[in-house]
Amino acid sequence: MSDDSTSKKLIFDRLINQIDAIISHCEENQKPLEVDPARSQLFDLFVEAEKAGLVEDDSELDLSEHGLCAELSARWGLQQAAQLSVASQTKLDQSQLTKMRSLWSVMRMWMEWTYAWSRWPEFH
């Protein structure tokens, strides 16, 4: 593995861990992710991911909204929980629903920032 790949992997892992920590903190304290300080903290991490080239569509380490969703849902076991819920025709438990809502909130913000970031040159 090259030094650049190793460096990107370290940045990727740190960003995922920090995003997870912000989400968990907000869940534990029943605070919305969409207001400061969480929103600003998440945006700062988005900017760092963008600068590292991790939000690009062809990035090997993917922190686009889709990559972020896949990484966090795998970490939290949401895909398996959703599949089990469908197979057994039962509801997700409350903790899984909370994680799912948090994931949707972060993904929505990440998509908005990605869109705005990509359109910046058109207006400046």
TILUMLO-148321 format. One record per residue: residue in one letter; residue number from 1; x, y, z of N, C-alpha, C in turn. Coordinates in nm, 3 decimals, always signed. Example, Ala and Ser with C-alpha at 12.3 -4.5 7.8 and 13.67 -1.06 7.14 Angstrom:
2
<atom residu="A" num="1" n_px="+1.319" n_py="-0.569" n_pz="+0.780" ca_px="+1.230" ca_py="-0.450" ca_pz="+0.780" c_px="+1.320" c_py="-0.330" c_pz="+0.780"/>
<atom residu="S" num="2" n_px="+1.285" n_py="-0.225" n_pz="+0.708" ca_px="+1.367" ca_py="-0.106" ca_pz="+0.714" c_px="+1.290" c_py="+0.003" c_pz="+0.787"/>
END
This chain:
124
<atom residu="M" num="1" n_px="+0.085" n_py="-0.118" n_pz="+0.000" ca_px="+0.000" ca_py="+0.000" ca_pz="+0.000" c_px="+0.089" c_py="+0.124" c_pz="+0.000"/>
<atom residu="S" num="2" n_px="+0.059" n_py="+0.219" n_pz="-0.085" ca_px="+0.140" ca_py="+0.340" ca_pz="-0.094" c_px="+0.114" c_py="+0.431" c_pz="+0.026"/>
<atom residu="D" num="3" n_px="+0.207" n_py="+0.525" n_pz="+0.046" ca_px="+0.191" ca_py="+0.620" ca_pz="+0.156" c_px="+0.064" c_py="+0.701" c_pz="+0.141"/>
<atom residu="D" num="4" n_px="+0.032" n_py="+0.739" n_pz="+0.015" ca_px="-0.090" ca_py="+0.817" ca_pz="-0.011" c_px="-0.214" c_py="+0.735" c_pz="+0.023"/>
<atom residu="S" num="5" n_px="-0.215" n_py="+0.607" n_pz="-0.014" ca_px="-0.328" ca_py="+0.520" ca_pz="+0.017" c_px="-0.343" c_py="+0.500" c_pz="+0.167"/>
<atom residu="T" num="6" n_px="-0.231" n_py="+0.481" n_pz="+0.234" ca_px="-0.232" ca_py="+0.464" ca_pz="+0.379" c_px="-0.284" c_py="+0.591" c_pz="+0.447"/>
<atom residu="S" num="7" n_px="-0.237" n_py="+0.705" n_pz="+0.400" ca_px="-0.281" ca_py="+0.833" ca_pz="+0.455" c_px="-0.431" c_py="+0.854" c_pz="+0.434"/>
<atom residu="K" num="8" n_px="-0.479" n_py="+0.824" n_pz="+0.314" ca_px="-0.623" ca_py="+0.838" ca_pz="+0.287" c_px="-0.705" c_py="+0.744" c_pz="+0.373"/>
<atom residu="K" num="9" n_px="-0.656" n_py="+0.622" n_pz="+0.393" ca_px="-0.728" ca_py="+0.525" ca_pz="+0.476" c_px="-0.736" c_py="+0.574" c_pz="+0.620"/>
<atom residu="L" num="10" n_px="-0.629" n_py="+0.632" n_pz="+0.670" ca_px="-0.630" ca_py="+0.686" ca_pz="+0.806" c_px="-0.730" c_py="+0.801" c_pz="+0.818"/>
<atom residu="I" num="11" n_px="-0.732" n_py="+0.888" n_pz="+0.718" ca_px="-0.827" ca_py="+1.000" ca_pz="+0.717" c_px="-0.970" c_py="+0.945" c_pz="+0.710"/>
<atom residu="F" num="12" n_px="-0.993" n_py="+0.851" n_pz="+0.620" ca_px="-1.125" ca_py="+0.788" ca_pz="+0.604" c_px="-1.173" c_py="+0.731" c_pz="+0.738"/>
<atom residu="D" num="13" n_px="-1.090" n_py="+0.649" n_pz="+0.801" ca_px="-1.128" ca_py="+0.585" ca_pz="+0.928" c_px="-1.155" c_py="+0.689" c_pz="+1.037"/>
<atom residu="R" num="14" n_px="-1.071" n_py="+0.791" n_pz="+1.044" ca_px="-1.090" ca_py="+0.895" ca_pz="+1.146" c_px="-1.220" c_py="+0.971" c_pz="+1.122"/>
<atom residu="L" num="15" n_px="-1.248" n_py="+1.004" n_pz="+0.996" ca_px="-1.372" ca_py="+1.077" ca_pz="+0.966" c_px="-1.495" c_py="+0.994" c_pz="+0.999"/>
<atom residu="I" num="16" n_px="-1.495" n_py="+0.867" n_pz="+0.961" ca_px="-1.609" ca_py="+0.779" ca_pz="+0.994" c_px="-1.627" c_py="+0.772" c_pz="+1.145"/>
<atom residu="N" num="17" n_px="-1.519" n_py="+0.755" n_pz="+1.218" ca_px="-1.528" ca_py="+0.747" ca_pz="+1.365" c_px="-1.583" c_py="+0.877" c_pz="+1.425"/>
<atom residu="Q" num="18" n_px="-1.538" n_py="+0.991" n_pz="+1.372" ca_px="-1.585" ca_py="+1.119" ca_pz="+1.424" c_px="-1.733" c_py="+1.142" c_pz="+1.390"/>
<atom residu="I" num="19" n_px="-1.772" n_py="+1.106" n_pz="+1.270" ca_px="-1.914" ca_py="+1.120" ca_pz="+1.231" c_px="-1.999" c_py="+1.032" c_pz="+1.321"/>
<atom residu="D" num="20" n_px="-1.957" n_py="+0.909" n_pz="+1.341" ca_px="-2.029" ca_py="+0.816" ca_pz="+1.429" c_px="-2.039" c_py="+0.873" c_pz="+1.570"/>
<atom residu="A" num="21" n_px="-1.930" n_py="+0.931" n_pz="+1.620" ca_px="-1.930" ca_py="+0.987" ca_pz="+1.756" c_px="-2.026" c_py="+1.105" c_pz="+1.769"/>
<atom residu="I" num="22" n_px="-2.030" n_py="+1.191" n_pz="+1.668" ca_px="-2.123" ca_py="+1.305" ca_pz="+1.671" c_px="-2.267" c_py="+1.256" c_pz="+1.671"/>
<atom residu="I" num="23" n_px="-2.295" n_py="+1.159" n_pz="+1.585" ca_px="-2.431" ca_py="+1.104" ca_pz="+1.579" c_px="-2.468" c_py="+1.041" c_pz="+1.713"/>
<atom residu="S" num="24" n_px="-2.380" n_py="+0.960" n_pz="+1.767" ca_px="-2.407" ca_py="+0.893" ca_pz="+1.895" c_px="-2.429" c_py="+0.994" c_pz="+2.007"/>
<atom residu="H" num="25" n_px="-2.348" n_py="+1.097" n_pz="+2.009" ca_px="-2.363" ca_py="+1.201" ca_pz="+2.112" c_px="-2.501" c_py="+1.266" c_pz="+2.101"/>
<atom residu="C" num="26" n_px="-2.542" n_py="+1.299" n_pz="+1.980" ca_px="-2.673" ca_py="+1.362" ca_pz="+1.960" c_px="-2.786" c_py="+1.267" c_pz="+1.999"/>
<atom residu="E" num="27" n_px="-2.773" n_py="+1.141" n_pz="+1.965" ca_px="-2.876" ca_py="+1.044" ca_pz="+2.002" c_px="-2.886" c_py="+1.030" c_pz="+2.154"/>
<atom residu="E" num="28" n_px="-2.772" n_py="+1.018" n_pz="+2.219" ca_px="-2.769" ca_py="+1.002" ca_pz="+2.365" c_px="-2.828" c_py="+1.122" c_pz="+2.437"/>
<atom residu="N" num="29" n_px="-2.807" n_py="+1.241" n_pz="+2.379" ca_px="-2.854" ca_py="+1.364" ca_pz="+2.443" c_px="-2.983" c_py="+1.416" c_pz="+2.380"/>
<atom residu="Q" num="30" n_px="-3.043" n_py="+1.338" n_pz="+2.293" ca_px="-3.168" ca_py="+1.373" ca_pz="+2.225" c_px="-3.161" c_py="+1.512" c_pz="+2.162"/>
<atom residu="K" num="31" n_px="-3.051" n_py="+1.535" n_pz="+2.090" ca_px="-3.029" ca_py="+1.663" ca_pz="+2.021" c_px="-3.036" c_py="+1.638" c_pz="+1.870"/>
<atom residu="P" num="32" n_px="-3.094" n_py="+1.729" n_pz="+1.796" ca_px="-3.100" ca_py="+1.711" ca_pz="+1.650" c_px="-2.963" c_py="+1.732" c_pz="+1.585"/>
<atom residu="L" num="33" n_px="-2.938" n_py="+1.655" n_pz="+1.482" ca_px="-2.812" ca_py="+1.667" ca_pz="+1.408" c_px="-2.811" c_py="+1.792" c_pz="+1.321"/>
<atom residu="E" num="34" n_px="-2.929" n_py="+1.841" n_pz="+1.287" ca_px="-2.941" ca_py="+1.951" ca_pz="+1.191" c_px="-2.914" c_py="+2.090" c_pz="+1.249"/>
<atom residu="V" num="35" n_px="-2.888" n_py="+2.099" n_pz="+1.377" ca_px="-2.858" ca_py="+2.229" ca_pz="+1.438" c_px="-2.719" c_py="+2.226" c_pz="+1.500"/>
<atom residu="D" num="36" n_px="-2.663" n_py="+2.345" n_pz="+1.518" ca_px="-2.530" ca_py="+2.354" ca_pz="+1.577" c_px="-2.534" c_py="+2.314" c_pz="+1.723"/>
<atom residu="P" num="37" n_px="-2.429" n_py="+2.255" n_pz="+1.772" ca_px="-2.296" ca_py="+2.242" ca_pz="+1.711" c_px="-2.280" c_py="+2.122" c_pz="+1.618"/>
<atom residu="A" num="38" n_px="-2.371" n_py="+2.025" n_pz="+1.622" ca_px="-2.353" ca_py="+1.903" ca_pz="+1.542" c_px="-2.344" c_py="+1.934" c_pz="+1.392"/>
<atom residu="R" num="39" n_px="-2.432" n_py="+2.020" n_pz="+1.343" ca_px="-2.432" ca_py="+2.051" ca_pz="+1.200" c_px="-2.297" c_py="+2.108" c_pz="+1.156"/>
<atom residu="S" num="40" n_px="-2.244" n_py="+2.203" n_pz="+1.230" ca_px="-2.114" ca_py="+2.261" ca_pz="+1.196" c_px="-2.002" c_py="+2.159" c_pz="+1.205"/>
<atom residu="Q" num="41" n_px="-2.007" n_py="+2.075" n_pz="+1.306" ca_px="-1.905" ca_py="+1.971" ca_pz="+1.320" c_px="-1.910" c_py="+1.874" c_pz="+1.202"/>
<atom residu="L" num="42" n_px="-2.029" n_py="+1.834" n_pz="+1.163" ca_px="-2.044" ca_py="+1.744" ca_pz="+1.049" c_px="-1.999" c_py="+1.812" c_pz="+0.920"/>
<atom residu="F" num="43" n_px="-2.032" n_py="+1.941" n_pz="+0.905" ca_px="-1.990" ca_py="+2.012" ca_pz="+0.785" c_px="-1.838" c_py="+2.021" c_pz="+0.777"/>
<atom residu="D" num="44" n_px="-1.774" n_py="+2.046" n_pz="+0.889" ca_px="-1.627" ca_py="+2.050" ca_pz="+0.890" c_px="-1.568" c_py="+1.916" c_pz="+0.845"/>
<atom residu="L" num="45" n_px="-1.631" n_py="+1.807" n_pz="+0.886" ca_px="-1.585" ca_py="+1.674" ca_pz="+0.844" c_px="-1.611" c_py="+1.652" c_pz="+0.696"/>
<atom residu="F" num="46" n_px="-1.724" n_py="+1.703" n_pz="+0.646" ca_px="-1.752" ca_py="+1.696" ca_pz="+0.502" c_px="-1.643" c_py="+1.769" c_pz="+0.424"/>
<atom residu="V" num="47" n_px="-1.608" n_py="+1.889" n_pz="+0.468" ca_px="-1.505" ca_py="+1.968" ca_pz="+0.400" c_px="-1.373" c_py="+1.892" c_pz="+0.400"/>
<atom residu="E" num="48" n_px="-1.339" n_py="+1.832" n_pz="+0.511" ca_px="-1.215" ca_py="+1.755" ca_pz="+0.519" c_px="-1.219" c_py="+1.635" c_pz="+0.424"/>
<atom residu="A" num="49" n_px="-1.333" n_py="+1.566" n_pz="+0.419" ca_px="-1.347" ca_py="+1.452" ca_pz="+0.328" c_px="-1.336" c_py="+1.497" c_pz="+0.183"/>
<atom residu="E" num="50" n_px="-1.394" n_py="+1.611" n_pz="+0.151" ca_px="-1.388" ca_py="+1.664" ca_pz="+0.014" c_px="-1.245" c_py="+1.700" c_pz="-0.023"/>
<atom residu="K" num="51" n_px="-1.174" n_py="+1.766" n_pz="+0.069" ca_px="-1.034" ca_py="+1.804" ca_pz="+0.043" c_px="-0.946" c_py="+1.681" c_pz="+0.022"/>
<atom residu="A" num="52" n_px="-0.978" n_py="+1.571" n_pz="+0.089" ca_px="-0.900" ca_py="+1.448" ca_pz="+0.076" c_px="-0.939" c_py="+1.367" c_pz="-0.047"/>
<atom residu="G" num="53" n_px="-1.041" n_py="+1.416" n_pz="-0.122" ca_px="-1.085" ca_py="+1.345" ca_pz="-0.241" c_px="-1.170" c_py="+1.223" c_pz="-0.212"/>
<atom residu="L" num="54" n_px="-1.234" n_py="+1.221" n_pz="-0.096" ca_px="-1.312" ca_py="+1.104" ca_pz="-0.056" c_px="-1.460" c_py="+1.112" c_pz="-0.093"/>
<atom residu="V" num="55" n_px="-1.506" n_py="+1.227" n_pz="-0.141" ca_px="-1.648" ca_py="+1.236" ca_pz="-0.179" c_px="-1.668" c_py="+1.228" c_pz="-0.330"/>
<atom residu="E" num="56" n_px="-1.559" n_py="+1.202" n_pz="-0.403" ca_px="-1.568" ca_py="+1.188" ca_pz="-0.548" c_px="-1.631" c_py="+1.053" c_pz="-0.583"/>
<atom residu="D" num="57" n_px="-1.705" n_py="+1.051" n_pz="-0.693" ca_px="-1.774" ca_py="+0.928" ca_pz="-0.733" c_px="-1.682" c_py="+0.810" c_pz="-0.754"/>
<atom residu="D" num="58" n_px="-1.561" n_py="+0.833" n_pz="-0.802" ca_px="-1.471" ca_py="+0.722" ca_pz="-0.834" c_px="-1.366" c_py="+0.697" c_pz="-0.725"/>
<atom residu="S" num="59" n_px="-1.387" n_py="+0.752" n_pz="-0.607" ca_px="-1.291" ca_py="+0.735" ca_pz="-0.498" c_px="-1.295" c_py="+0.591" c_pz="-0.446"/>
<atom residu="E" num="60" n_px="-1.177" n_py="+0.532" n_pz="-0.429" ca_px="-1.168" ca_py="+0.395" ca_pz="-0.376" c_px="-1.225" c_py="+0.389" c_pz="-0.234"/>
<atom residu="L" num="61" n_px="-1.191" n_py="+0.488" n_pz="-0.154" ca_px="-1.248" ca_py="+0.502" ca_pz="-0.020" c_px="-1.359" c_py="+0.605" c_pz="-0.033"/>
<atom residu="D" num="62" n_px="-1.482" n_py="+0.560" n_pz="-0.023" ca_px="-1.599" ca_py="+0.638" ca_pz="-0.063" c_px="-1.669" c_py="+0.703" c_pz="+0.056"/>
<atom residu="L" num="63" n_px="-1.659" n_py="+0.835" n_pz="+0.064" ca_px="-1.736" ca_py="+0.909" ca_pz="+0.163" c_px="-1.836" c_py="+1.002" c_pz="+0.096"/>
<atom residu="S" num="64" n_px="-1.884" n_py="+0.960" n_pz="-0.022" ca_px="-2.000" ca_py="+1.028" ca_pz="-0.080" c_px="-2.118" c_py="+0.993" c_pz="+0.012"/>
<atom residu="E" num="65" n_px="-2.233" n_py="+1.050" n_pz="-0.015" ca_px="-2.348" ca_py="+1.017" ca_pz="+0.070" c_px="-2.379" c_py="+0.868" c_pz="+0.066"/>
<atom residu="H" num="66" n_px="-2.358" n_py="+0.804" n_pz="-0.049" ca_px="-2.385" ca_py="+0.660" ca_pz="-0.061" c_px="-2.282" c_py="+0.578" c_pz="+0.016"/>
<atom residu="G" num="67" n_px="-2.156" n_py="+0.616" n_pz="+0.004" ca_px="-2.050" ca_py="+0.547" ca_pz="+0.076" c_px="-2.063" c_py="+0.563" c_pz="+0.226"/>
<atom residu="L" num="68" n_px="-2.097" n_py="+0.685" n_pz="+0.268" ca_px="-2.118" ca_py="+0.712" ca_pz="+0.409" c_px="-2.233" c_py="+0.627" c_pz="+0.464"/>
<atom residu="C" num="69" n_px="-2.341" n_py="+0.622" n_pz="+0.388" ca_px="-2.457" ca_py="+0.541" ca_pz="+0.428" c_px="-2.418" c_py="+0.394" c_pz="+0.441"/>
<atom residu="A" num="70" n_px="-2.348" n_py="+0.342" n_pz="+0.340" ca_px="-2.308" ca_py="+0.201" ca_pz="+0.343" c_px="-2.217" c_py="+0.171" c_pz="+0.462"/>
<atom residu="E" num="71" n_px="-2.122" n_py="+0.259" n_pz="+0.486" ca_px="-2.025" ca_py="+0.238" ca_pz="+0.594" c_px="-2.094" c_py="+0.240" c_pz="+0.731"/>
<atom residu="L" num="72" n_px="-2.177" n_py="+0.341" n_pz="+0.755" ca_px="-2.243" ca_py="+0.351" ca_pz="+0.885" c_px="-2.350" c_py="+0.243" c_pz="+0.904"/>
<atom residu="S" num="73" n_px="-2.426" n_py="+0.213" n_pz="+0.799" ca_px="-2.529" ca_py="+0.110" ca_pz="+0.814" c_px="-2.465" c_py="-0.027" c_pz="+0.840"/>
<atom residu="A" num="74" n_px="-2.350" n_py="-0.053" n_pz="+0.779" ca_px="-2.280" ca_py="-0.179" ca_pz="+0.806" c_px="-2.227" c_py="-0.180" c_pz="+0.950"/>
<atom residu="R" num="75" n_px="-2.172" n_py="-0.069" n_pz="+0.991" ca_px="-2.118" ca_py="-0.057" ca_pz="+1.127" c_px="-2.227" c_py="-0.079" c_pz="+1.231"/>
<atom residu="W" num="76" n_px="-2.345" n_py="-0.027" n_pz="+1.202" ca_px="-2.456" ca_py="-0.035" ca_pz="+1.298" c_px="-2.545" c_py="-0.158" c_pz="+1.278"/>
<atom residu="G" num="77" n_px="-2.518" n_py="-0.238" n_pz="+1.176" ca_px="-2.598" ca_py="-0.358" ca_pz="+1.151" c_px="-2.737" c_py="-0.329" c_pz="+1.099"/>
<atom residu="L" num="78" n_px="-2.757" n_py="-0.214" n_pz="+1.034" ca_px="-2.891" ca_py="-0.175" ca_pz="+0.989" c_px="-2.940" c_py="-0.258" c_pz="+0.871"/>
<atom residu="Q" num="79" n_px="-2.852" n_py="-0.294" n_pz="+0.780" ca_px="-2.896" ca_py="-0.372" ca_pz="+0.664" c_px="-2.950" c_py="-0.508" c_pz="+0.709"/>
<atom residu="Q" num="80" n_px="-2.876" n_py="-0.574" n_pz="+0.796" ca_px="-2.921" ca_py="-0.702" ca_pz="+0.847" c_px="-3.051" c_py="-0.689" c_pz="+0.926"/>
<atom residu="A" num="81" n_px="-3.061" n_py="-0.585" n_pz="+1.006" ca_px="-3.182" ca_py="-0.563" ca_pz="+1.086" c_px="-3.302" c_py="-0.539" c_pz="+0.996"/>
<atom residu="A" num="82" n_px="-3.283" n_py="-0.460" n_pz="+0.890" ca_px="-3.393" ca_py="-0.432" ca_pz="+0.798" c_px="-3.435" c_py="-0.559" c_pz="+0.723"/>
<atom residu="Q" num="83" n_px="-3.338" n_py="-0.638" n_pz="+0.680" ca_px="-3.369" ca_py="-0.763" ca_pz="+0.610" c_px="-3.443" c_py="-0.859" c_pz="+0.702"/>
<atom residu="L" num="84" n_px="-3.398" n_py="-0.870" n_pz="+0.826" ca_px="-3.464" ca_py="-0.957" ca_pz="+0.923" c_px="-3.606" c_py="-0.908" c_pz="+0.952"/>
<atom residu="S" num="85" n_px="-3.621" n_py="-0.777" n_pz="+0.962" ca_px="-3.752" ca_py="-0.718" ca_pz="+0.988" c_px="-3.851" c_py="-0.751" c_pz="+0.876"/>
<atom residu="V" num="86" n_px="-3.803" n_py="-0.740" n_pz="+0.753" ca_px="-3.889" ca_py="-0.772" ca_pz="+0.638" c_px="-3.921" c_py="-0.921" c_pz="+0.636"/>
<atom residu="A" num="87" n_px="-3.819" n_py="-1.004" n_pz="+0.655" ca_px="-3.838" ca_py="-1.149" ca_pz="+0.650" c_px="-3.933" c_py="-1.198" c_pz="+0.758"/>
<atom residu="S" num="88" n_px="-3.923" n_py="-1.140" n_pz="+0.876" ca_px="-4.008" ca_py="-1.184" ca_pz="+0.987" c_px="-4.134" c_py="-1.099" c_pz="+1.001"/>
<atom residu="Q" num="89" n_px="-4.148" n_py="-1.001" n_pz="+0.916" ca_px="-4.262" ca_py="-0.909" ca_pz="+0.917" c_px="-4.284" c_py="-0.846" c_pz="+1.054"/>
<atom residu="T" num="90" n_px="-4.173" n_py="-0.797" n_pz="+1.110" ca_px="-4.178" ca_py="-0.727" ca_pz="+1.238" c_px="-4.118" c_py="-0.589" c_pz="+1.220"/>
<atom residu="K" num="91" n_px="-4.143" n_py="-0.503" n_pz="+1.316" ca_px="-4.089" ca_py="-0.367" ca_pz="+1.313" c_px="-3.945" c_py="-0.368" c_pz="+1.361"/>
<atom residu="L" num="92" n_px="-3.870" n_py="-0.270" n_pz="+1.314" ca_px="-3.737" ca_py="-0.248" ca_pz="+1.369" c_px="-3.752" c_py="-0.204" c_pz="+1.514"/>
<atom residu="D" num="93" n_px="-3.655" n_py="-0.241" n_pz="+1.598" ca_px="-3.666" ca_py="-0.195" ca_pz="+1.737" c_px="-3.630" c_py="-0.046" c_pz="+1.745"/>
<atom residu="Q" num="94" n_px="-3.657" n_py="+0.015" n_pz="+1.856" ca_px="-3.642" ca_py="+0.160" ca_pz="+1.871" c_px="-3.500" c_py="+0.207" c_pz="+1.847"/>
<atom residu="S" num="95" n_px="-3.401" n_py="+0.134" n_pz="+1.895" ca_px="-3.263" ca_py="+0.177" ca_pz="+1.876" c_px="-3.225" c_py="+0.173" c_pz="+1.728"/>
<atom residu="Q" num="96" n_px="-3.275" n_py="+0.075" n_pz="+1.655" ca_px="-3.248" ca_py="+0.067" ca_pz="+1.511" c_px="-3.320" c_py="+0.179" c_pz="+1.436"/>
<atom residu="L" num="97" n_px="-3.442" n_py="+0.210" n_pz="+1.476" ca_px="-3.514" ca_py="+0.322" ca_pz="+1.415" c_px="-3.442" c_py="+0.454" c_pz="+1.439"/>
<atom residu="T" num="98" n_px="-3.390" n_py="+0.471" n_pz="+1.559" ca_px="-3.315" ca_py="+0.593" ca_pz="+1.591" c_px="-3.192" c_py="+0.604" c_pz="+1.502"/>
<atom residu="K" num="99" n_px="-3.119" n_py="+0.494" n_pz="+1.487" ca_px="-3.001" ca_py="+0.495" ca_pz="+1.400" c_px="-3.041" c_py="+0.522" c_pz="+1.255"/>
<atom residu="M" num="100" n_px="-3.149" n_py="+0.462" n_pz="+1.210" ca_px="-3.196" ca_py="+0.483" ca_pz="+1.073" c_px="-3.231" c_py="+0.631" c_pz="+1.050"/>
<atom residu="R" num="101" n_px="-3.300" n_py="+0.691" n_pz="+1.143" ca_px="-3.335" ca_py="+0.834" ca_pz="+1.130" c_px="-3.210" c_py="+0.921" c_pz="+1.130"/>
<atom residu="S" num="102" n_px="-3.116" n_py="+0.889" n_pz="+1.215" ca_px="-2.990" ca_py="+0.964" ca_pz="+1.218" c_px="-2.916" c_py="+0.951" c_pz="+1.086"/>
<atom residu="L" num="103" n_px="-2.914" n_py="+0.830" n_pz="+1.033" ca_px="-2.848" ca_py="+0.806" ca_pz="+0.905" c_px="-2.914" c_py="+0.888" c_pz="+0.795"/>
<atom residu="W" num="104" n_px="-3.044" n_py="+0.891" n_pz="+0.791" ca_px="-3.116" ca_py="+0.970" ca_pz="+0.690" c_px="-3.083" c_py="+1.119" c_pz="+0.704"/>
<atom residu="S" num="105" n_px="-3.077" n_py="+1.167" n_pz="+0.826" ca_px="-3.046" ca_py="+1.308" ca_pz="+0.849" c_px="-2.907" c_py="+1.344" c_pz="+0.798"/>
<atom residu="V" num="106" n_px="-2.809" n_py="+1.261" n_pz="+0.833" ca_px="-2.672" ca_py="+1.287" ca_pz="+0.791" c_px="-2.661" c_py="+1.276" c_pz="+0.639"/>
<atom residu="M" num="107" n_px="-2.723" n_py="+1.175" n_pz="+0.582" ca_px="-2.719" ca_py="+1.159" ca_pz="+0.436" c_px="-2.780" c_py="+1.279" c_pz="+0.364"/>
<atom residu="R" num="108" n_px="-2.891" n_py="+1.327" n_pz="+0.415" ca_px="-2.956" ca_py="+1.442" ca_pz="+0.352" c_px="-2.865" c_py="+1.564" c_pz="+0.355"/>
<atom residu="M" num="109" n_px="-2.806" n_py="+1.592" n_pz="+0.471" ca_px="-2.715" ca_py="+1.706" ca_pz="+0.481" c_px="-2.595" c_py="+1.686" c_pz="+0.388"/>
<atom residu="W" num="110" n_px="-2.539" n_py="+1.566" n_pz="+0.388" ca_px="-2.422" ca_py="+1.536" ca_pz="+0.305" c_px="-2.455" c_py="+1.557" c_pz="+0.157"/>
<atom residu="M" num="111" n_px="-2.574" n_py="+1.514" n_pz="+0.114" ca_px="-2.617" ca_py="+1.534" ca_pz="-0.025" c_px="-2.631" c_py="+1.682" c_pz="-0.057"/>
<atom residu="E" num="112" n_px="-2.690" n_py="+1.758" n_pz="+0.035" ca_px="-2.706" ca_py="+1.902" ca_pz="+0.013" c_px="-2.571" c_py="+1.971" c_pz="+0.001"/>
<atom residu="W" num="113" n_px="-2.478" n_py="+1.936" n_pz="+0.087" ca_px="-2.346" ca_py="+1.997" ca_pz="+0.083" c_px="-2.272" c_py="+1.959" c_pz="-0.045"/>
<atom residu="T" num="114" n_px="-2.284" n_py="+1.833" n_pz="-0.085" ca_px="-2.219" ca_py="+1.788" ca_pz="-0.209" c_px="-2.274" c_py="+1.866" c_pz="-0.328"/>
<atom residu="Y" num="115" n_px="-2.403" n_py="+1.881" n_pz="-0.333" ca_px="-2.466" ca_py="+1.954" ca_pz="-0.443" c_px="-2.421" c_py="+2.100" c_pz="-0.444"/>
<atom residu="A" num="116" n_px="-2.428" n_py="+2.164" n_pz="-0.329" ca_px="-2.388" ca_py="+2.305" ca_pz="-0.320" c_px="-2.240" c_py="+2.321" c_pz="-0.355"/>
<atom residu="W" num="117" n_px="-2.157" n_py="+2.232" n_pz="-0.306" ca_px="-2.013" ca_py="+2.238" ca_pz="-0.332" c_px="-1.986" c_py="+2.226" c_pz="-0.482"/>
<atom residu="S" num="118" n_px="-2.057" n_py="+2.135" n_pz="-0.549" ca_px="-2.035" ca_py="+2.114" ca_pz="-0.692" c_px="-2.083" c_py="+2.232" c_pz="-0.777"/>
<atom residu="R" num="119" n_px="-2.177" n_py="+2.309" n_pz="-0.727" ca_px="-2.233" ca_py="+2.422" ca_pz="-0.801" c_px="-2.164" c_py="+2.554" c_pz="-0.769"/>
<atom residu="W" num="120" n_px="-2.077" n_py="+2.556" n_pz="-0.669" ca_px="-2.010" ca_py="+2.679" ca_pz="-0.625" c_px="-1.947" c_py="+2.757" c_pz="-0.741"/>
<atom residu="P" num="121" n_px="-1.869" n_py="+2.691" n_pz="-0.828" ca_px="-1.802" ca_py="+2.767" ca_pz="-0.935" c_px="-1.899" c_py="+2.839" c_pz="-1.030"/>
<atom residu="E" num="122" n_px="-2.020" n_py="+2.789" n_pz="-1.044" ca_px="-2.118" ca_py="+2.852" ca_pz="-1.133" c_px="-2.159" c_py="+2.991" c_pz="-1.085"/>
<atom residu="F" num="123" n_px="-2.147" n_py="+3.014" n_pz="-0.956" ca_px="-2.199" ca_py="+3.138" ca_pz="-0.899" c_px="-2.090" c_py="+3.229" c_pz="-0.845"/>
<atom residu="H" num="124" n_px="-1.963" n_py="+3.187" n_pz="-0.858" ca_px="-1.854" ca_py="+3.269" ca_pz="-0.804" c_px="-1.741" c_py="+3.283" c_pz="-0.903"/>
END
